[in-house]
Amino acid sequence: MRSLPPSPRRAAALLIAPLALGLAAPPALAAPAPAPVPAPAPSAPPQECSDEPRDLPTWKFIDYDEMRRELARIERASHGKVDVRVAGKSTRGRSIYTATVGTGKKVFLVNSEIHGNEKTGTSSLLRILAWLGTSGSPEAKRLRREITFVAVPKINPDGAELDRRGNDHSWDEVQREFPQLAGRPPAWNYLNGTQQGDDYTRRPGFDLNRDFNVDLNYKPKPEDVPGQSSSFGWFLNAESQTLRDIYKRLRARHGKVDVYVDLHHQGACVREDAQNRLLDVAVDYPPLPDVFFQPGGKYAPYAKTYPKDFSKQLAISAFRGIEGDGYIAARYPHAPTRDLPGQARSSFGLNGTGTVLFEVRGQTQSMGHHQSERFINAVTGGLMNMLNDLATGKVRGIDPDSFEQLPGTAEDAAARALRELEER
């Protein structure tokens, strides 16, 4: 079982690791270039894997203080093109940052590390910000002109520093913050046992990606707690409240948020089912069953605002970007009855935003930073293709029904059990 603080091996490695290790820009970022992806073709991933929780090295991933320094460097180097701001505070008082570049009418919001053991998205976002903020290439200029790109590189900094899925927030603290919940049992997404090899008994927390509500002004009600996976969330946590507030401010300023992307990781042994290869990234649209949008269904009030087809088009664009750069992409498992309205992408989707999930293979307890560079590049390729397709309008010409024709995900028993545990 992994302890909560960084392991001695990881702590020692952090002392000797260069500041920018795992963050240094690929060749394309050193000078104006068409896209922030490296030139060399990716090597094929090794075929062995395990979902057994282990204490593995993670020092190639960027930690909280390194992220802060890199954001400051990017802002300086951009000469005003990148605007870094504190959007809110975590439960333990760490600043949660947004970095904005571009002035376009199309708003693209993306966050990483809502689960603190899912880390490649952070480095990908920093690379994109550095390129968008400093490149004089025609592509970068066009993207800055057409899109307002807003990145939240670490939405769960407390969980990221503990290298675990959940944040650091007890139910006793929640009841003090929301006295109306006194006497109620903990919310269903409360973590106070052992999950993914992490012991939450001494420092409990929440799975933040179950804490969102379609009503962006919702206040927790006793009768809505503890709820279940098919229920809306409550905005019980500072981190989910901050992401909601970022979304609300963008809507107030721009009229809408066109795109939201949530960068995640999944099990280590998932494969694409076309050629049975270990995949790099799977993509998905919101898990909201069609049947509930019919008259009388619980999502019927949002039937006209939920852009399911647009979310599929965006997911296909991401798939093409990942695959086009030589990486292995697939559809994430999406059963017709899969119903997770408490996720951020579901909340924002019901509010009219096209939303996409990225699921990179492996988490820190199963892979450490093994193949992190490959996965960072794959995520970057997917995001860059989405940005380009959104800027040009090409995304609207994609056939949304072709999403189901993309290679699917083949899970072994361990990967399936892990996903079902996370979606319980």
MOCOR-V855157 format. One record per helix or strand of 3 or more residues. SS is the DSSP state (a for helix, b for strand). FROM is the first residue (numbers start at 0). LEN is the number of residues. If there is no record, write none. Layout:
BEGIN
ss = [SS,SS]
from = [FROM,FROM]
len = [LEN,LEN]
END
This chain:
BEGIN
ss = [a,a,a,b,b,b,a,a,b,a,a,a,a,a,a,b,b,a,a,a,b,a,b,a,a,a,a,a]
from = [7,26,63,81,94,105,119,137,146,156,170,178,207,221,237,258,280,289,299,307,328,343,353,363,371,393,399,412]
len = [9,4,14,8,7,7,15,9,6,6,7,3,3,3,17,8,4,4,3,17,3,7,8,4,21,4,6,10]
END
